[in-house]
Amino acid sequence: MPEKNRKRLYFDSLRLERWPRSLAILPGFVAFFVLNPEMIKQVAVFSLIVKLAAAFLLTLFISTANYIVNEIADAPFDAFHPHKKDRPLVNEEISKNVLKVLWFILVAVSMAAAFIFFKNIYFMINLLALLIAGILYNVPPIRVKDIPFLDSTLESANNPIRFLIGWHIMASVFPPVSLLIAWWAFGNFLMVGKRVAEKKFLSQEESAGYRLSLKKYSLRNLIVFMVANAVIFIAAYAFFAVESGLNSFLFAIPFILVYLIMFMKKSVQDIEGAEEPEKLLKNPYFAVYTLFLVVIFILA
């Protein structure tokens, strides 16, 4: 294979097209100023932008390192997936050892840069937590990915971890626990939706070979678990709004419910949209409604 094509395969294995997921640090960053509005006047705008950009890049590097772990650990299982079976490592078109070197470089650069640039122990701990969560999720003998219900619960822990990374750009204290629970439950809602789509659209052989936990799931208990996470999310969100004196945020709940229902419907109709939630934004209805929700929160 030409060297140029091989480099492209390595680049593809980093899954950099998923960079929008690292924007999940933004809610934590914004939440800090919503709950501490007096801090807005105490920081320089340029310095703030630089810190936010640096935090985004470091989060992206650690997330990419986790995708490398996933690429290596999941290669034997991806062979059973109708789309992922074409990944270059599955077809032995790239070297596992080169990916391991790339992982080490990304982790070393990220942690060193976090120490030098932020000098915030909480920021570094959260970056490390994001890395450890990826290892626990993917790597035997623990490999939580194969344990029903725990699989999505740990994977969705990336949501509050990224939230805390954004929060700790500015703070050395922790946000309200109710807000973290809400963000965790929302992530779990999305992850269970992904499993609903896999259970529905993959054949029994494909699902059993690709994701071992799917053997022990039924479509019914997955949907019940999805609804349960939606309820926890709404309840924790409402508690946070009342606890923090942000009662205007309660008016967003009906619109959030519509959004959750739209995603649930998509999960049982389309595997691609559920597996890659950011692709839903290519749908004009989802894109417009997402923008509408953003406006609702800004007004609140």
Backbone torsions as a table, in degrees:
resi	resn	phi	psi	omega
1	MET	NA	134.3	177.5
2	PRO	-56.6	144.6	-176.9
3	GLU	-59.1	-37.4	-179.5
4	LYS	-60.9	-43.4	-179.9
5	ASN	-67.5	-36.5	180.0
6	ARG	-66.0	-40.8	177.2
7	LYS	-60.9	-37.0	178.8
8	ARG	-65.0	-38.0	179.2
9	LEU	-66.5	-40.2	175.9
10	TYR	-62.9	-42.8	179.1
11	PHE	-60.5	-43.7	179.8
12	ASP	-63.7	-34.2	-177.8
13	SER	-68.6	-16.5	177.5
14	LEU	-78.4	-15.1	176.6
15	ARG	54.9	45.3	-178.3
16	LEU	-67.8	-14.3	177.1
17	GLU	-66.5	-12.1	178.1
18	ARG	-92.1	17.5	-179.3
19	TRP	-55.2	-30.8	179.9
20	PRO	-57.7	-24.2	-179.2
21	ARG	-65.2	-27.0	178.4
22	SER	-74.6	-12.5	174.6
23	LEU	-70.1	-5.5	178.2
24	ALA	-65.6	-7.2	173.6
25	ILE	-75.5	-20.7	-175.9
26	LEU	-60.9	-45.1	178.9
27	PRO	-56.6	-38.4	178.5
28	GLY	-66.8	-40.2	178.9
29	PHE	-64.1	-46.0	-179.6
30	VAL	-67.8	-41.3	-178.2
31	ALA	-59.6	-36.0	179.4
32	PHE	-58.8	-43.5	-177.5
33	PHE	-77.6	-27.7	175.4
34	VAL	-65.5	-39.9	-178.4
35	LEU	-87.3	-16.1	178.6
36	ASN	-132.2	63.7	-173.7
37	PRO	-61.9	-23.5	-179.3
38	GLU	-66.9	-18.5	-178.5
39	MET	-76.3	-18.4	-176.3
40	ILE	-59.1	-39.6	-177.3
41	LYS	-79.2	-7.6	-174.5
42	GLN	-100.2	0.4	-177.9
43	VAL	-123.2	147.5	177.2
44	ALA	-81.1	134.1	-175.6
45	VAL	-59.6	-46.2	-177.9
46	PHE	-61.7	-44.5	178.9
47	SER	-61.1	-37.7	179.8
48	LEU	-65.0	-44.7	179.9
49	ILE	-63.6	-42.2	179.3
50	VAL	-63.1	-43.9	179.2
51	LYS	-63.9	-42.3	179.6
52	LEU	-64.0	-43.5	179.1
53	ALA	-63.3	-41.5	179.5
54	ALA	-65.1	-42.3	179.2
55	ALA	-63.1	-39.8	178.3
56	PHE	-61.9	-46.2	-178.3
57	LEU	-64.3	-42.0	180.0
58	LEU	-66.0	-39.1	176.4
59	THR	-64.7	-40.4	178.0
60	LEU	-62.9	-40.7	-179.9
61	PHE	-64.0	-44.8	179.8
62	ILE	-67.6	-39.3	177.5
63	SER	-62.3	-40.5	178.5
64	THR	-65.1	-39.6	175.7
65	ALA	-60.1	-39.5	177.7
66	ASN	-66.7	-35.4	177.1
67	TYR	-66.1	-33.2	176.3
68	ILE	-65.6	-44.1	176.5
69	VAL	-58.1	-45.2	179.4
70	ASN	-63.3	-41.1	179.9
71	GLU	-59.6	-43.6	-178.0
72	ILE	-73.7	-49.2	-175.3
73	ALA	-68.1	-31.0	-173.7
74	ASP	-94.1	-5.8	-175.9
75	ALA	-51.7	-45.1	179.6
76	PRO	-65.0	-28.1	-177.5
77	PHE	-87.3	-32.7	179.7
78	ASP	-62.0	-21.9	179.6
79	ALA	-62.0	-19.5	-179.6
80	PHE	-93.9	-6.7	-177.2
81	HIS	-90.7	134.2	-174.9
82	PRO	-59.9	-27.9	-179.6
83	HIS	-105.3	-41.9	-174.6
84	LYS	-73.8	-12.2	178.5
85	LYS	-65.8	-13.9	179.1
86	ASP	-91.5	2.5	178.3
87	ARG	-62.4	144.2	-172.2
88	PRO	-60.2	-35.8	-179.3
89	LEU	-70.5	-34.8	177.4
90	VAL	-60.1	-38.5	-178.7
91	ASN	-92.8	11.2	176.8
92	GLU	55.9	38.5	178.1
93	GLU	-91.4	-12.5	177.2
94	ILE	-133.7	166.1	-175.6
95	SER	-94.6	133.9	176.3
96	LYS	-64.5	-36.8	-178.2
97	ASN	-66.0	-37.0	177.6
98	VAL	-64.5	-40.6	177.9
99	LEU	-62.7	-37.6	178.5
100	LYS	-64.6	-38.4	177.2
101	VAL	-65.0	-43.0	178.0
102	LEU	-61.5	-39.1	177.5
103	TRP	-60.0	-47.9	-178.6
104	PHE	-61.1	-43.3	-179.9
105	ILE	-62.1	-46.9	-179.1
106	LEU	-60.9	-44.3	-178.6
107	VAL	-67.3	-45.9	-178.0
108	ALA	-62.8	-45.1	-180.0
109	VAL	-64.5	-43.2	-177.8
110	SER	-62.5	-49.0	-176.3
111	MET	-69.5	-38.6	178.5
112	ALA	-65.3	-44.7	-179.8
113	ALA	-65.0	-37.8	178.6
114	ALA	-63.7	-40.9	179.6
115	PHE	-65.9	-43.5	-176.6
116	ILE	-72.5	-43.5	-170.1
117	PHE	-85.3	-40.4	-173.1
118	PHE	-99.0	-36.5	-178.9
119	LYS	51.8	37.4	-179.8
120	ASN	-124.2	111.6	-175.1
121	ILE	-59.6	-35.1	-179.8
122	TYR	-68.3	-38.3	177.6
123	PHE	-61.4	-45.6	-179.0
124	MET	-66.4	-39.9	179.2
125	ILE	-61.5	-39.7	-180.0
126	ASN	-69.2	-37.9	174.3
127	LEU	-61.3	-43.5	179.3
128	LEU	-65.6	-38.1	178.4
129	ALA	-62.8	-38.9	178.0
130	LEU	-62.5	-40.4	179.0
131	LEU	-67.2	-46.4	-178.2
132	ILE	-64.8	-38.6	178.4
133	ALA	-60.1	-39.8	178.5
134	GLY	-65.1	-37.5	179.5
135	ILE	-70.3	-47.0	179.2
136	LEU	-60.8	-35.5	-177.6
137	TYR	-70.2	-36.7	-169.2
138	ASN	-105.1	-32.0	-164.9
139	VAL	-98.8	129.7	172.5
140	PRO	-64.0	157.3	7.8
141	PRO	-86.4	-9.7	-178.5
142	ILE	-75.3	-59.2	176.5
143	ARG	36.8	70.2	-178.0
144	VAL	-58.1	-22.7	179.7
145	LYS	-54.5	-25.2	-177.1
146	ASP	-93.5	0.4	-176.8
147	ILE	-103.8	116.7	-177.3
148	PRO	-54.3	141.6	178.6
149	PHE	70.8	-42.7	175.8
150	LEU	-69.3	-28.3	-176.9
151	ASP	-59.9	-54.6	-179.3
152	SER	-70.0	-32.0	-178.0
153	THR	-65.4	-40.8	177.6
154	LEU	-74.3	-41.2	-179.5
155	GLU	-60.0	-39.3	-178.8
156	SER	-76.2	-9.2	174.0
157	ALA	-62.8	-20.5	175.8
158	ASN	-59.3	-28.2	179.5
159	ASN	-62.3	-59.5	178.8
160	PRO	-65.5	-28.9	177.8
161	ILE	-65.2	-46.2	177.6
162	ARG	-65.1	-36.5	176.1
163	PHE	-58.4	-45.4	-178.8
164	LEU	-67.4	-32.8	175.8
165	ILE	-60.7	-46.2	177.7
166	GLY	-64.4	-40.6	-179.8
167	TRP	-64.0	-44.0	-174.6
168	HIS	-81.1	4.3	167.5
169	ILE	-60.4	-34.4	-176.8
170	MET	-111.1	-31.6	-165.8
171	ALA	-111.5	154.9	171.7
172	SER	-115.9	11.6	174.6
173	VAL	-116.2	169.9	-176.3
174	PHE	-100.8	150.8	176.9
175	PRO	-75.4	171.6	176.6
176	PRO	-56.5	136.5	-179.2
177	VAL	-60.9	-35.7	-179.3
178	SER	-59.9	-35.0	179.5
179	LEU	-69.2	-40.1	178.0
180	LEU	-66.4	-40.1	178.1
181	ILE	-63.4	-42.5	179.2
182	ALA	-60.6	-44.6	-177.3
183	TRP	-68.5	-36.5	176.8
184	TRP	-65.0	-46.8	-178.1
185	ALA	-63.9	-37.1	178.2
186	PHE	-64.0	-42.5	177.0
187	GLY	-63.1	-40.2	179.1
188	ASN	-66.4	-36.2	175.2
189	PHE	-56.3	-46.0	-179.7
190	LEU	-67.0	-41.6	-178.0
191	MET	-66.6	-39.4	178.4
192	VAL	-68.4	-34.6	175.1
193	GLY	-59.2	-37.5	176.7
194	LYS	-62.4	-40.9	179.8
195	ARG	-72.6	-32.7	174.2
196	VAL	-59.2	-46.2	-179.3
197	ALA	-64.0	-41.7	-180.0
198	GLU	-64.7	-42.8	-179.1
199	LYS	-64.5	-35.4	-175.5
200	LYS	-80.8	-38.7	-169.8
201	PHE	-103.3	-17.8	176.2
202	LEU	-89.1	147.5	175.9
203	SER	-69.0	166.6	-178.6
204	GLN	-60.0	-40.6	179.5
205	GLU	-67.1	-43.2	-180.0
206	GLU	-64.0	-47.0	-176.7
207	SER	-67.2	-40.3	-179.4
208	ALA	-67.1	-36.8	-179.4
209	GLY	-79.0	-35.6	-175.6
210	TYR	-78.7	-46.2	-178.4
211	ARG	-134.1	107.0	-173.9
212	LEU	-60.1	-32.3	-178.5
213	SER	-64.4	-25.0	-178.6
214	LEU	-65.3	-21.8	177.9
215	LYS	-61.4	-32.9	-173.2
216	LYS	-99.3	1.3	176.4
217	TYR	-95.4	149.0	164.2
218	SER	-113.7	157.5	-179.4
219	LEU	-60.8	-35.5	-178.2
220	ARG	-65.4	-49.2	-176.6
221	ASN	-71.3	-23.6	174.1
222	LEU	-67.3	-44.0	-179.9
223	ILE	-66.4	-39.7	177.1
224	VAL	-61.5	-43.1	179.3
225	PHE	-64.5	-36.9	178.1
226	MET	-64.1	-45.8	178.8
227	VAL	-63.5	-40.7	-179.9
228	ALA	-60.0	-41.0	178.8
229	ASN	-68.4	-34.8	176.0
230	ALA	-63.7	-41.2	179.6
231	VAL	-65.6	-44.3	179.1
232	ILE	-61.6	-42.2	179.6
233	PHE	-59.9	-50.4	-178.4
234	ILE	-63.3	-42.5	-178.7
235	ALA	-64.5	-45.5	-179.4
236	ALA	-67.7	-38.0	177.8
237	TYR	-62.9	-44.9	179.5
238	ALA	-64.8	-41.1	178.7
239	PHE	-62.6	-42.7	178.6
240	PHE	-61.3	-43.8	-178.3
241	ALA	-61.0	-44.3	-179.5
242	VAL	-70.4	-45.0	-178.5
243	GLU	-59.6	-36.6	-176.0
244	SER	-92.3	0.6	-179.2
245	GLY	73.2	20.7	179.3
246	LEU	-103.1	59.0	-174.6
247	ASN	-61.3	-25.1	179.3
248	SER	-63.4	-23.2	179.0
249	PHE	-68.4	-20.7	179.9
250	LEU	-65.2	-26.7	-178.9
251	PHE	-68.7	-15.4	179.8
252	ALA	-81.7	-14.5	-172.9
253	ILE	-57.2	-47.0	179.1
254	PRO	-58.8	-37.1	-179.6
255	PHE	-72.0	-34.1	175.9
256	ILE	-66.4	-40.7	179.0
257	LEU	-59.1	-41.6	177.7
258	VAL	-60.5	-41.4	-179.7
259	TYR	-63.0	-43.8	179.6
260	LEU	-63.8	-40.6	179.0
261	ILE	-64.9	-39.6	178.1
262	MET	-60.2	-42.0	-179.3
263	PHE	-70.2	-39.3	178.0
264	MET	-60.5	-42.5	178.5
265	LYS	-61.8	-40.3	-179.9
266	LYS	-65.9	-34.2	-177.9
267	SER	-63.0	-33.9	-178.5
268	VAL	-95.1	3.6	179.8
269	GLN	-115.3	-26.1	-169.0
270	ASP	-150.9	115.7	-178.5
271	ILE	-69.3	-35.9	-175.7
272	GLU	-65.3	-43.4	-179.3
273	GLY	-65.4	-36.9	-179.7
274	ALA	-74.2	-37.1	-179.1
275	GLU	-70.5	-33.7	-179.6
276	GLU	-126.6	81.0	-174.3
277	PRO	-53.7	-32.1	-179.0
278	GLU	-64.7	-22.5	177.9
279	LYS	-68.7	-19.2	178.4
280	LEU	-61.9	-25.7	-178.6
281	LEU	-69.6	-13.0	174.4
282	LYS	-75.0	-18.8	175.3
283	ASN	-78.5	122.1	-175.1
284	PRO	-58.5	-33.1	179.6
285	TYR	-66.4	-46.1	178.2
286	PHE	-65.3	-41.7	-178.6
287	ALA	-61.6	-47.4	-178.4
288	VAL	-66.3	-41.2	-178.5
289	TYR	-69.3	-36.1	176.1
290	THR	-61.5	-44.6	177.6
291	LEU	-61.9	-39.5	178.4
292	PHE	-61.1	-42.9	178.6
293	LEU	-63.2	-40.1	178.1
294	VAL	-59.7	-43.4	178.6
295	VAL	-61.9	-41.7	178.6
296	ILE	-58.3	-44.2	-179.0
297	PHE	-68.6	-37.8	178.1
298	ILE	-62.8	-43.1	178.1
299	LEU	-65.0	-38.5	179.2
300	ALA	-64.3	NA	NA
